[in-house]
């Protein structure tokens, strides 16, 4: 009888130890609560919280405000032996800073920089990823000569997109100052705002391509336009007159936040993140060379609807 009581007590003790360990373990999320990136950060947080609730995870999340704080100091004061994963930071300079730290726990950084670190995986809504998928669609359409027309004054905003085209497109391309008349094996890539795109006369109704971030939920998309974007956006774009806080840009960030938690949850459960591959809210996601490779979905505007292609 005494042996049974002793065994029962030991079993309860082991269970309590497990519960205490689980309660102590945590995920640290480093994001700004104030400053110029606060609004974007809030949309990402909302997405993380939504996905966290759906996951029924038992490991708690703890948010830390990174605005006007040195990354080194945040790591020194906020990371403990109970921290199992870090999500963030968001600012590019903070991602650069975390790359220089002697990290012992995995980090899912929310921006991309050239530097690499054995403990850091970089994830972002990279325009380069958008460009690469759109280029594949352009080549699938058998375009051999691509004309690129940019909105005046916005050239710097589309520079990374243009560079991705120059690097990855296998056909001929030309930067032009006005819309050309295109032949059957030619296409046009318009880089600028949707207001500017809609103002252009004599746009082709075939082989017309735009950057995803040009899509505005309150503006018409020209017939024949093709673009590659966050998959969940196709439903959102069917609902005009959204509020300022519910714009397409913030919907993308909310979807990004949801994918951030899904990836983080999987990182906590595996010793080899390179095996992780999921269909996320922002596209097909896979771990590759310490970054998350994202393949968004592509769409075409027909007379009546946005069609997945």
Secondary structure, DSSP 8 states (H G I E B T S, - for coil): -HHHHHHHHHHHHHHHHHHHHHHH-EEEEEE-SSSTTHHHHHHHHHHHHHHHHHHT-SSEEEEEE-TTS-HHHHHHHH--TTEEEEEE--SHHHHHHHTTS---S-EEESS--S---TTEEE----HHHHHHHHHHHHHHTT-SEEEEEE-TT-TTTTHHHHHHHHHH--SEEEEESS-----TTEEEEEES-HHHHHH-SS--SSSEEE-GGG--TTS---TTEEEEE-TTHHHHTTS-S--GGGSHHHHHHHHHHHHHHHHHHHHHH-S-GGG-EEEETTEEEEEETTEEEEE-EEEEE-SSSEEE-
